[in-house]
């Protein structure tokens, strides 16, 4: 009996120890989970924190990317002492008010940091809220005619026309309508979010079960699969008519010396018209339609035909209206033929030049970080688009902008120090945030245009315009008063703390895209052929043009605003020149 009691006592002691061990493990696991959740809540909460509360630096909370080592240095690092003395000195006799002088500008660091936090909060509130909904699977009736599921290779697309993305709202109808509006016969959907257009299907069919992904914006509707395209023959939105709303007139050019090498397709027609030439090139899925006596040529921009040097319109029969060609245009430029056999008229068809559209993350993680830094509204998104096409690699972001991710910037969701992206978008300008990068592309734009662009974004999103009521409200002068000094301090801080800088002026990039883009690619230590950069040039607009009603002949800047901004322009221009950089473009002032 005593022995049995002893065994029972030992068993209870062991059981007690096991229970104690399990309880401790459970409490530890719960604590870890609690800490993780509270840490996440802290990060998410700080983005929306009021600027009047102490907020941790954004450098610990956000995302971005990287670059290879060994980049070319363009310009020298600004000496700290020189910058301080420059800011404390006079503006070459130019009298600014006390509020817009250099001394006042340097004393606003705390206010500008709070301003950046408010700006970041406004950026995040632009995103669409995530709503969890229980969706019942349903079979969606498609418009158009379903053709089948086809293979799709990134190097040899099944449909070679226009491409666009929407990782949140893509539907079969949206894709088909877009392709039909551009004059295409077929629309294909892939990965649930990608839309491809074309006039021919250049790939074999595959099993229907391979197209198994729902459309992002329409549950129950199949939108292709991984490397698989759900193809539809689209309905003509305008039966019996030909639309040319997505055709652009590029101008009058001298005929290339070797037309055969420049253009892979040539057709001799007796009754040649610009419509028949565009239709031919569109059907052949080539982006350029070149009209010249005695025929029509189709092809790409290349080293044989670059479109860099326009000829006078008199060589093509008169004065041209270079606006977009549409179905109701009756101007001479769309109805005549070139009068001189040595010159041709060039049109951009809706077909996308796909030689440079494929992008990936870096194959190997980079150990260096390159910033693409700019003041908000300076064209950072557009330049990211150019860099991704030119290098073939995604760009990252110090932030996470769901709107940009949904439009195809896949680096938006990548952690900014991951080393998988070619450079990192940032609008930060604090010493600590700048010194985290090994080099930087500093993008500068005319502050007048930057301020208007950022105000448009705040009021109407990335691609919209602020209304007349917004411009006439009290919000606009308050915005200029606060943001104008940030424009100047952003440039000055990067010149002071940046390690290696390549300064790019937005206006010069627009005017001379090819050479400026070549400089950016060299700085990023990436190899790109001339043919590849010419492809980027033909795709330079992307999907980033603002839509909606733009106020014409409208100057929202008062005389007081102009005096304030011109003072900052003078300060930045002098600082650039004193640091052996090119000064600001001449059109910045006078305004």
Buried (B, 14 or more C-beta within 10 A) or exposed (E): EEEEEEEEEEEEEEEEEEEEEEEEEEEEEEEEEEEEEEEEEEBEEBBEBEBEEEBEBBBEBBBBBBBBEEBEEBBEBBBEEBBEEBBEEEBEEEEBEEEBBBEEBBEBBEBBBBBBBBBBBBBBEBBEEEEEEEEEEEEBEBBBEBBBBBBBEEEEBBBBBBBBBBBBEBBBBBBBBBBBBBBBBBBBBBBBBBBBBBBBBBBEBBEEEBBBBBBBBBEEBBBBBEBBBBBBBBEEEEEEEEBBBBBBBBBBBBBBEEBEEBBEBBBEEEEBBBBBBBBBBBBBBBBBBBBBBEBBBBBBBBEBBBBEEBBEBEBBBBEBBBEEBEEEBEBEBBEBBBEBEEBBBBBBBBBBBBBBBEBEBBEEEBEBBBBBBBBBBBBBBBBBBBBBBBBBBBBBBBBBBBBBBBBBBBBBBBBBBBBBBBBBBBBBBBEEBBEBBBBBBBBBBBBBBBBBBBBBBBBBEBBBBBBEEBBEBEBBBEBBBBBBBBBBBBBBBBBBBBEBBBBBBBBBBEEEBBEBBBBBBBBBBBEBEEEBBBBBBBBBEBEBEBEEEEEEEEEBBEEEBBBBBBBBBBBBBBBBEBBEBEBBBEEBBEE
